[in-house]
Structure formats: C-alpha cells, structure tokens
C-alpha cells in the first residue's frame, strides 16, 4: 500500500488535506474532513458578503434615510450582485435586523449592569464601556437611534432588555416601586442618554458619560429603591 508522502513538519498551508486525512482515518472519514475543510472558505465568503451589505446599508441610510434606500442601491454600493443579496436576506428590513442584532447583542451585555453595587466606581466603569462602544459604532447607532422610521427594529430590543431586567428585579426587594417600573425607568433613561450623546455629536468623553450614567440614572434609582424597601424583620424571641 502506497501512502502519501507527508513532509516532516507539515503546515496547513502545504499539507494535502484529502490525502493526509485518508492516510490517517480512511476514505470515509477523509470525505467528512475534506468537506468540512472546503466549507471554511465559503463561510468566510458569506461573512464578507454580509459585512459588505451591512456597511453599504448603514452608509446609505446615513446619507438619505433608511426608507429611501433600495436593495439595488445597497448591492451597487457593496459591489455585490443583486441576486446574491437574496441568498442571504429576503428584504432590506431583514438586513437591517441583522445589523441591529449584531451590535445590540453586545450592547445588551453591557446593559446587564443594573445590579446594585456598593462601589459607584464600578457603575462608572461599566457606563464608560457602554458609551465607548456607542462611540466606536457611531454610524450604526445613529441609524438605529436617530432614524425614527426604523423604530420597528429598536422597539423590540428595548422591550426585550426591559423585560429581562424586570424579571431579574422581581427576585429583589424593590420596595414600593414595582419591578417593571424600575426596569422601564432604567432602560428608557439609558437609551435616552445614548440618543442625547449621538444627537449632540459626542459633547463629552465616554469617561464623563460613564460618570453621568452612574450619578444621574443608576445610583439614584438604587438609592430610591433601597430607601423604600422594607427593613428586614428581626426574629421574635421565643418566650
């Protein structure tokens, strides 16, 4: 039996994957490994195509407003075939949702900072990270937060964030304030502050915005909740 010649120290760049996998695992396993290997360039092409379409959509939406953008314009700006668009999305709205989801998933993680903490500096640091992220992705957030014609994309995200926070607050003592009210206030105020930051073209540094976020929104909320929460009942001694 003749085995393929394998270099003493092969690298992925020079290794004959189909021959080497047959040598190690047999023909059937080689087919599986080769198929997986061949999918890698395709996955990269898909990611590249989607990224080009996202960038084109955001650029055009900033120029003329989302509702004025057409699929033809997006594909021309991205230098992608018109039919290729429909291999990935069935509409511009689907592409926009994909754009929103990619950044708002990360944003949602940064908004998971509403736990009461004893150190205000922690809230400031988290707020700084939040507004640094908004600044870094300014074009996308300008479209999502400032273009009122696409509230249909943003509204479910805000509601989902509010709902998750509300569920988390139900296990805490929020005193005379309903958990849903506290959650609505925190989320609405945070998105409002983000919108102000964008509308005014970043008048403060992310660090300063982190301080504002902590001192104006989060700390006062937790202080109010703590004051209204019932004091823990002391155990009554047995007589």
NUZASE-935607 format. One record per residue (C-alpha): residue number from 1; residue in three letters; x, y, z. Coordinates in steps of 0.25 Angstrom, whole numbers, plus 5000, padded with zeros to 4 digits. Each point is the difference from the previous one (the first is absolute). Layout:
ronu i:NUM&aa:Ala&X:X&Y:Y&Z:Z
...
end
This chain:
ronu i:1&aa:Unk&X:5000&Y:5000&Z:5000
ronu i:2&aa:Unk&X:5006&Y:5014&Z:4996
ronu i:3&aa:Unk&X:4997&Y:5011&Z:5010
ronu i:4&aa:Unk&X:5001&Y:5014&Z:4996
ronu i:5&aa:Unk&X:5013&Y:5007&Z:5003
ronu i:6&aa:Unk&X:4999&Y:5009&Z:5012
ronu i:7&aa:Unk&X:5010&Y:5011&Z:5003
ronu i:8&aa:Unk&X:5008&Y:4998&Z:5013
ronu i:9&aa:Unk&X:4994&Y:5013&Z:5006
ronu i:10&aa:Unk&X:4987&Y:5002&Z:4992
ronu i:11&aa:Unk&X:4992&Y:5013&Z:5001
ronu i:12&aa:Unk&X:4986&Y:5003&Z:4996
ronu i:13&aa:Unk&X:5005&Y:5008&Z:4988
ronu i:14&aa:Unk&X:5007&Y:4989&Z:4993
ronu i:15&aa:Unk&X:4993&Y:4987&Z:5006
ronu i:16&aa:Unk&X:4991&Y:4992&Z:4990
ronu i:17&aa:Unk&X:4988&Y:4999&Z:5009
ronu i:18&aa:Unk&X:4992&Y:4990&Z:4992
ronu i:19&aa:Unk&X:5012&Y:4991&Z:4998
ronu i:20&aa:Unk&X:5005&Y:5002&Z:5014
ronu i:21&aa:Unk&X:4986&Y:4997&Z:5006
ronu i:22&aa:Unk&X:4999&Y:4987&Z:4992
ronu i:23&aa:Unk&X:5014&Y:4996&Z:5005
ronu i:24&aa:Unk&X:4995&Y:5002&Z:5015
ronu i:25&aa:Unk&X:4986&Y:4997&Z:5000
ronu i:26&aa:Unk&X:4996&Y:4992&Z:4988
ronu i:27&aa:Unk&X:4991&Y:5004&Z:4988
ronu i:28&aa:Unk&X:4987&Y:5003&Z:5006
ronu i:29&aa:Unk&X:5006&Y:5009&Z:5011
ronu i:30&aa:Unk&X:5008&Y:5007&Z:4990
ronu i:31&aa:Unk&X:4988&Y:5004&Z:4993
ronu i:32&aa:Unk&X:4994&Y:5006&Z:5012
ronu i:33&aa:Unk&X:5013&Y:5007&Z:5004
ronu i:34&aa:Unk&X:5002&Y:5005&Z:4985
ronu i:35&aa:Unk&X:4985&Y:5005&Z:5000
ronu i:36&aa:Unk&X:5002&Y:5008&Z:5013
ronu i:37&aa:Unk&X:5013&Y:5006&Z:4995
ronu i:38&aa:Unk&X:4994&Y:5004&Z:4987
ronu i:39&aa:Unk&X:4988&Y:5007&Z:5007
ronu i:40&aa:Unk&X:5010&Y:5010&Z:5007
ronu i:41&aa:Unk&X:5002&Y:5009&Z:4988
ronu i:42&aa:Unk&X:4985&Y:5000&Z:4997
ronu i:43&aa:Unk&X:4998&Y:5004&Z:5015
ronu i:44&aa:Unk&X:5010&Y:5012&Z:4998
ronu i:45&aa:Unk&X:4993&Y:5004&Z:4987
ronu i:46&aa:Unk&X:4987&Y:5000&Z:5007
ronu i:47&aa:Unk&X:5005&Y:5009&Z:5011
ronu i:48&aa:Unk&X:5007&Y:5009&Z:4991
ronu i:49&aa:Unk&X:4988&Y:5002&Z:4991
ronu i:50&aa:Unk&X:4991&Y:5002&Z:5012
ronu i:51&aa:Unk&X:5010&Y:5010&Z:5005
ronu i:52&aa:Unk&X:5000&Y:5008&Z:4987
ronu i:53&aa:Unk&X:4985&Y:5000&Z:5000
ronu i:54&aa:Unk&X:4999&Y:5005&Z:5014
ronu i:55&aa:Unk&X:5010&Y:5011&Z:4998
ronu i:56&aa:Unk&X:4993&Y:5005&Z:4987
ronu i:57&aa:Unk&X:4987&Y:5000&Z:5007
ronu i:58&aa:Unk&X:5005&Y:5009&Z:5011
ronu i:59&aa:Unk&X:5007&Y:5009&Z:4991
ronu i:60&aa:Unk&X:4988&Y:5002&Z:4991
ronu i:61&aa:Unk&X:4990&Y:5002&Z:5012
ronu i:62&aa:Unk&X:5009&Y:5011&Z:5006
ronu i:63&aa:Unk&X:5000&Y:5007&Z:4986
ronu i:64&aa:Unk&X:4985&Y:4999&Z:4997
ronu i:65&aa:Unk&X:4992&Y:4994&Z:5011
ronu i:66&aa:Unk&X:4997&Y:4985&Z:5001
ronu i:67&aa:Unk&X:4987&Y:5000&Z:4993
ronu i:68&aa:Unk&X:5006&Y:5007&Z:4987
ronu i:69&aa:Unk&X:5010&Y:4989&Z:4998
ronu i:70&aa:Unk&X:4998&Y:4989&Z:4990
ronu i:71&aa:Unk&X:5005&Y:4986&Z:4999
ronu i:72&aa:Unk&X:5006&Y:5004&Z:4987
ronu i:73&aa:Unk&X:5008&Y:5011&Z:5006
ronu i:74&aa:Unk&X:5005&Y:4991&Z:5011
ronu i:75&aa:Unk&X:5005&Y:4990&Z:4991
ronu i:76&aa:Unk&X:5007&Y:5010&Z:4991
ronu i:77&aa:Unk&X:5007&Y:5007&Z:5012
ronu i:78&aa:Unk&X:5004&Y:4986&Z:5005
ronu i:79&aa:Unk&X:5004&Y:4996&Z:4986
ronu i:80&aa:Unk&X:4992&Y:4987&Z:5002
ronu i:81&aa:Unk&X:4991&Y:4994&Z:4989
ronu i:82&aa:Unk&X:4985&Y:5003&Z:5002
ronu i:83&aa:Unk&X:4997&Y:4985&Z:5000
ronu i:84&aa:Unk&X:5010&Y:4998&Z:5011
ronu i:85&aa:Unk&X:4993&Y:5009&Z:5009
ronu i:86&aa:Unk&X:4988&Y:4990&Z:5001
ronu i:87&aa:Unk&X:5009&Y:4988&Z:5003
ronu i:88&aa:Unk&X:5002&Y:5007&Z:5014
ronu i:89&aa:Unk&X:4988&Y:5009&Z:5002
ronu i:90&aa:Unk&X:4986&Y:5000&Z:4995
ronu i:91&aa:Unk&X:4998&Y:5015&Z:5002
ronu i:92&aa:Unk&X:5007&Y:5013&Z:5005
ronu i:93&aa:Unk&X:4993&Y:4999&Z:5013
ronu i:94&aa:Unk&X:5006&Y:4986&Z:5002
ronu i:95&aa:Unk&X:5014&Y:5006&Z:4997
ronu i:96&aa:Unk&X:4998&Y:5012&Z:5010
ronu i:97&aa:Unk&X:4995&Y:4990&Z:5011
ronu i:98&aa:Unk&X:5013&Y:4992&Z:4998
ronu i:99&aa:Unk&X:5008&Y:5013&Z:5001
ronu i:100&aa:Unk&X:4993&Y:5004&Z:5013
ronu i:101&aa:Unk&X:5001&Y:4986&Z:5006
ronu i:102&aa:Unk&X:5015&Y:5000&Z:4998
ronu i:103&aa:Unk&X:5002&Y:5012&Z:5008
ronu i:104&aa:Unk&X:4989&Y:5000&Z:5010
ronu i:105&aa:Unk&X:5003&Y:4986&Z:5004
ronu i:106&aa:Unk&X:5013&Y:5006&Z:5005
ronu i:107&aa:Unk&X:4993&Y:5012&Z:5006
ronu i:108&aa:Unk&X:4990&Y:4992&Z:5007
ronu i:109&aa:Unk&X:5012&Y:4993&Z:5007
ronu i:110&aa:Unk&X:5005&Y:5014&Z:5004
ronu i:111&aa:Unk&X:4987&Y:5004&Z:5005
ronu i:112&aa:Unk&X:5000&Y:4988&Z:5009
ronu i:113&aa:Unk&X:5006&Y:5009&Z:5011
ronu i:114&aa:Unk&X:4988&Y:5004&Z:5008
ronu i:115&aa:Unk&X:5003&Y:4991&Z:5012
ronu i:116&aa:Unk&X:5001&Y:5009&Z:5012
ronu i:117&aa:Unk&X:5015&Y:5001&Z:5004
ronu i:118&aa:Unk&X:5006&Y:5007&Z:5012
ronu i:119&aa:Unk&X:5011&Y:5006&Z:4992
ronu i:120&aa:Unk&X:4995&Y:5011&Z:4991
ronu i:121&aa:Unk&X:5014&Y:5000&Z:4992
ronu i:122&aa:Unk&X:4995&Y:4986&Z:4995
ronu i:123&aa:Unk&X:4988&Y:5006&Z:4994
ronu i:124&aa:Unk&X:5008&Y:5012&Z:4994
ronu i:125&aa:Unk&X:5010&Y:4990&Z:4994
ronu i:126&aa:Unk&X:4988&Y:4992&Z:4993
ronu i:127&aa:Unk&X:4994&Y:5013&Z:4995
ronu i:128&aa:Unk&X:5013&Y:5004&Z:4994
ronu i:129&aa:Unk&X:5001&Y:4987&Z:4993
ronu i:130&aa:Unk&X:4986&Y:5001&Z:4995
ronu i:131&aa:Unk&X:5002&Y:5014&Z:4994
ronu i:132&aa:Unk&X:5013&Y:4997&Z:4995
ronu i:133&aa:Unk&X:4993&Y:4989&Z:4992
ronu i:134&aa:Unk&X:4990&Y:5009&Z:4995
ronu i:135&aa:Unk&X:5011&Y:5010&Z:4995
ronu i:136&aa:Unk&X:5007&Y:4989&Z:4993
ronu i:137&aa:Unk&X:4988&Y:4996&Z:4993
ronu i:138&aa:Unk&X:4994&Y:5014&Z:4998
ronu i:139&aa:Unk&X:4995&Y:4998&Z:4986
ronu i:140&aa:Unk&X:4992&Y:4988&Z:5003
ronu i:141&aa:Unk&X:4994&Y:5006&Z:5013
ronu i:142&aa:Unk&X:4997&Y:5013&Z:4992
ronu i:143&aa:Unk&X:4991&Y:4992&Z:4991
ronu i:144&aa:Unk&X:4994&Y:4991&Z:5011
ronu i:145&aa:Unk&X:4997&Y:5011&Z:5010
ronu i:146&aa:Unk&X:4998&Y:5013&Z:4992
ronu i:147&aa:Unk&X:4992&Y:4995&Z:4988
ronu i:148&aa:Unk&X:4986&Y:4999&Z:5005
ronu i:149&aa:Unk&X:4996&Y:4993&Z:4988
ronu i:150&aa:Unk&X:5006&Y:4987&Z:5005
ronu i:151&aa:Unk&X:4995&Y:5000&Z:5014
ronu i:152&aa:Unk&X:4994&Y:4986&Z:4996
ronu i:153&aa:Unk&X:5014&Y:4995&Z:5001
ronu i:154&aa:Unk&X:5004&Y:5007&Z:5013
ronu i:155&aa:Unk&X:4987&Y:4998&Z:5008
ronu i:156&aa:Unk&X:5000&Y:4985&Z:5001
ronu i:157&aa:Unk&X:5015&Y:5001&Z:5005
ronu i:158&aa:Unk&X:4996&Y:5011&Z:5011
ronu i:159&aa:Unk&X:4988&Y:4991&Z:5004
ronu i:160&aa:Unk&X:5009&Y:4988&Z:5001
ronu i:161&aa:Unk&X:5010&Y:5007&Z:5008
ronu i:162&aa:Unk&X:4989&Y:5006&Z:5009
ronu i:163&aa:Unk&X:4994&Y:4986&Z:5002
ronu i:164&aa:Unk&X:5013&Y:4993&Z:5004
ronu i:165&aa:Unk&X:5003&Y:5011&Z:5010
ronu i:166&aa:Unk&X:4986&Y:4999&Z:5006
ronu i:167&aa:Unk&X:5001&Y:4985&Z:5001
ronu i:168&aa:Unk&X:5013&Y:5002&Z:5008
ronu i:169&aa:Unk&X:4994&Y:5011&Z:5009
ronu i:170&aa:Unk&X:4988&Y:4991&Z:5004
ronu i:171&aa:Unk&X:5010&Y:4992&Z:5009
ronu i:172&aa:Unk&X:5005&Y:5012&Z:5007
ronu i:173&aa:Unk&X:4993&Y:5009&Z:5010
ronu i:174&aa:Unk&X:4996&Y:5013&Z:4992
ronu i:175&aa:Unk&X:4992&Y:5005&Z:5011
ronu i:176&aa:Unk&X:4988&Y:5009&Z:4996
ronu i:177&aa:Unk&X:5004&Y:5000&Z:4985
ronu i:178&aa:Unk&X:4995&Y:4989&Z:4991
ronu i:179&aa:Unk&X:5012&Y:4993&Z:4994
ronu i:180&aa:Unk&X:4994&Y:5003&Z:4986
ronu i:181&aa:Unk&X:5000&Y:5015&Z:5003
ronu i:182&aa:Unk&X:5015&Y:4999&Z:5004
ronu i:183&aa:Unk&X:5004&Y:4993&Z:4988
ronu i:184&aa:Unk&X:4992&Y:5009&Z:4991
ronu i:185&aa:Unk&X:5007&Y:5012&Z:5006
ronu i:186&aa:Unk&X:5014&Y:4995&Z:4999
ronu i:187&aa:Unk&X:4999&Y:4995&Z:4986
ronu i:188&aa:Unk&X:4992&Y:5012&Z:4995
ronu i:189&aa:Unk&X:5010&Y:5010&Z:5006
ronu i:190&aa:Unk&X:5012&Y:4992&Z:4995
ronu i:191&aa:Unk&X:4995&Y:5000&Z:4986
ronu i:192&aa:Unk&X:4996&Y:5015&Z:5001
ronu i:193&aa:Unk&X:5014&Y:5003&Z:5005
ronu i:194&aa:Unk&X:5006&Y:4993&Z:4989
ronu i:195&aa:Unk&X:4992&Y:5007&Z:4990
ronu i:196&aa:Unk&X:5004&Y:5014&Z:5006
ronu i:197&aa:Unk&X:5014&Y:4996&Z:4999
ronu i:198&aa:Unk&X:4998&Y:4997&Z:4985
ronu i:199&aa:Unk&X:4991&Y:5012&Z:4997
ronu i:200&aa:Unk&X:5010&Y:5009&Z:5006
ronu i:201&aa:Unk&X:5012&Y:4994&Z:4993
ronu i:202&aa:Unk&X:5007&Y:4995&Z:5012
ronu i:203&aa:Unk&X:5002&Y:5012&Z:5008
ronu i:204&aa:Unk&X:5006&Y:4992&Z:5012
ronu i:205&aa:Unk&X:5011&Y:4989&Z:5001
ronu i:206&aa:Unk&X:4995&Y:4986&Z:5002
ronu i:207&aa:Unk&X:5006&Y:5001&Z:5014
ronu i:208&aa:Unk&X:4992&Y:5012&Z:5003
ronu i:209&aa:Unk&X:4987&Y:4994&Z:4994
ronu i:210&aa:Unk&X:5003&Y:4988&Z:5010
ronu i:211&aa:Unk&X:5000&Y:5009&Z:5011
ronu i:212&aa:Unk&X:4987&Y:5007&Z:4996
ronu i:213&aa:Unk&X:4994&Y:4986&Z:4997
ronu i:214&aa:Unk&X:5004&Y:4995&Z:5014
ronu i:215&aa:Unk&X:4996&Y:5013&Z:5008
ronu i:216&aa:Unk&X:4988&Y:5004&Z:4992
ronu i:217&aa:Unk&X:4993&Y:4987&Z:4997
ronu i:218&aa:Unk&X:5005&Y:4988&Z:5008
ronu i:219&aa:Unk&X:5004&Y:5004&Z:5013
ronu i:220&aa:Unk&X:4988&Y:5009&Z:5003
ronu i:221&aa:Unk&X:4991&Y:4989&Z:4996
ronu i:222&aa:Unk&X:5006&Y:4989&Z:5009
ronu i:223&aa:Unk&X:5000&Y:5011&Z:5011
ronu i:224&aa:Unk&X:4985&Y:5002&Z:4999
ronu i:225&aa:Unk&X:4998&Y:4985&Z:4999
ronu i:226&aa:Unk&X:5008&Y:4998&Z:5013
ronu i:227&aa:Unk&X:4993&Y:5010&Z:5008
ronu i:228&aa:Unk&X:4986&Y:4995&Z:4996
ronu i:229&aa:Unk&X:5004&Y:4986&Z:5003
ronu i:230&aa:Unk&X:4994&Y:4994&Z:5013
ronu i:231&aa:Unk&X:5010&Y:4998&Z:5011
ronu i:232&aa:Unk&X:5003&Y:4985&Z:5002
ronu i:233&aa:Unk&X:4992&Y:4995&Z:5012
ronu i:234&aa:Unk&X:5007&Y:4995&Z:5012
ronu i:235&aa:Unk&X:4998&Y:4987&Z:5006
ronu i:236&aa:Unk&X:4990&Y:5000&Z:5011
ronu i:237&aa:Unk&X:5006&Y:4994&Z:5012
ronu i:238&aa:Unk&X:4992&Y:4988&Z:5006
ronu i:239&aa:Unk&X:4994&Y:5003&Z:5014
end
